Amino acid sequence: MGRRARKLIGTALLVVLVPIYALIVAAVAGGSISDQGTLIQVVFYAFFGLAWIVPAGVIIKWMADPRPGT
């Protein structure tokens, strides 16, 4: 698969991943974290606010792979 095709697919995946991830985290936070203390809420939002970077980084690394045919 060419680099242009990987970039197109990767961009589409990122556009889909981020809003779905945000909705899932918001649903979990609204249902179970709102009753917890402030410290637990801060840790939850800090962790899950940055956790989307891991799958996004994998997608971006795949998009930028210089090897042809992979």
Helices and strands as residue ranges (DSSP letters): H 3-28, I 29-33, H 38-51, H 53-63
